[in-house]
């Protein structure tokens, strides 16, 4: 399945720097607002050491990781939903994403830095900044909902049943948005939730708050621990999770790998891989997991929703796998590593034949029979 995350935030919080680090793709990151004029899309491999171990075991010609698509848009400012700055034209680029990464700045100006990155509001206040961006998302969604209500008014007057149900959902959402709360907080039944999903509302998406700090710098979380606790509380109230990232360090390390990268990270004063933590958190937030296929041609990681049955998991490879599914040969990652090969796992009785009701587990190595 395709997994995509849209990155939002104020100007000069480190969005393009993080995007560079994530994708190893150069996009403008100069120290002024609105330098990212067009949306940038980058495909980021999901780090998973199991994939490469399986590939070596199978002597695969190709190793293909699961990936996440990150969409970077121009920095937003207060009033963006009404056309301020570059306006909300860029928000449309992330309406189709699965989740939102809201990057918030923790680092302050350090007089020792060669480049002074000024905050668009003149001071660092992550709680204020988070509220500003969330309000713009709310206002953009309110506009979407209001337009949709107007659009179905004629059908509603004719007594159309589908229009009545949709209008009920829209009015519930509008009430929440007008109370300056996220659409994700609205209480809906399953049938209504499906209709809301079709609206692609920004504030209905799962959200990760990325807190961008600077190693060795002046950071809000260490300078103002009590205020940082208030920020943590506000994030929890949103139903979001947060990760701490040093975007500049991650960008500096983007061209290095393995032990060299770890050594340089330590040299720079960082012992924390923010990007890997971000990707793992994305999987947790969206309730995703990975299974593998492996052989001499290729070893590949596939992303699926937790709780997927074998036929549904097979659709990650091809949609036909669900309807044509017969059975699946399954062995856990731990068992195949212990046995040394699928053939040995089979001889030891570790490889199982599973049917349509089997719930795939994270790390399963599967061969589908269709």
C-alpha positions, 0 to 999 in steps of 0.5 A: 500500500502507498503511504504518504505524509504531508509536512506542514509548518510555519516558515523557517522552522526547518521543513525543507531542511528535514525534507532534504534529510529525509529524501536526500533530494535537494530542495531550496532551504534558504533562510526566508519565507516561501522559498519552496514555491512548488510542492516537493515529493520524496520517496523515503525507504523504511529502515528495516534491518530484517529486510537486508538479512533476509536478502543475504540469506536468499542471495537475492538479486534485488532488495526492495524496501517499503517506502513512505512518500513525504510531501513538502509544501511552502511554509504557512502563516496566520491567514493562509486559509484566507490567502495570506502569504502564498495562501491555502493553494498548497494545502490541496497538495496534502489532502490526499496524504494519509497523515500530517507531519506538523513541524514545530521549531524548538531551537532559538537563535544562537549568537554563535551560529554563522547563519541566524535563522529568524523566527517569522514571529520574532520569538520561539513559542512552539505552543503558539506556533502549533496553534497557529498552523492548526487553526489554519488547517481548521479554517481550510476544512471549514471552507471545504465543509461549507462549500460542500453543504452549499453544493448538496442543498438542492439534493437536500431540498428534493429529499435525497436520502444520501444527501440527508446523511451527508448533510448530517455528517457535514453539520456535525463536522462544521459544529466541531470546526467552528468550536476551533477543534479538529475534525478528528474529534467529531463523534461518528458512527462507522457509516458516517466515518466513511463519508468523512474520509471521502472529504479528505479533511486536513484535521481529520488526518492522524498527526505527528508533531515534529519538534525540531531542536538543535544539538548544542543550541538553545532549545525551548524544551531545556530552557523552559521545561514547564512550558514544554510540559504544557506543549506536551499536554496540548499535543496529547489533547490533540490525540497526536504523538510527537518526535524530537528531530534535529533536522540540521544534523540529519541533513548534514548526515544524509550522505553517510551510511552505517558506522561512518554515519553513527561515528559522525552523529556522535562527533556532532553531539547527537546520539539519537536518530530522529528520522528512524524514530519518525518513520517508526512513529508513523507506522505506529500512528497509522497502525501499519506493519511489514511482511516480506517476500523473499527469493533469489530474484528479490527480497521485498518489504510490504506495508499493510494495516495491522489485522489484515488477513492473508488475502488482504495482505496479498493486495499489497502485491496485486489486487488480484491476490484477494479474489484469487487467493488459495493459500499462503505458505508462512514462516516467521522472520525469527524462525527463518533466521534460526533455520537458515533457509525456507527449505530448512524451516519447512523440514523442521515444521516451521513453515505453515500453510495458512488459509483465508482467515489467517491474520498476518503478523509483523515480520511474516515471510510469505509465499502466496498461492493463487 
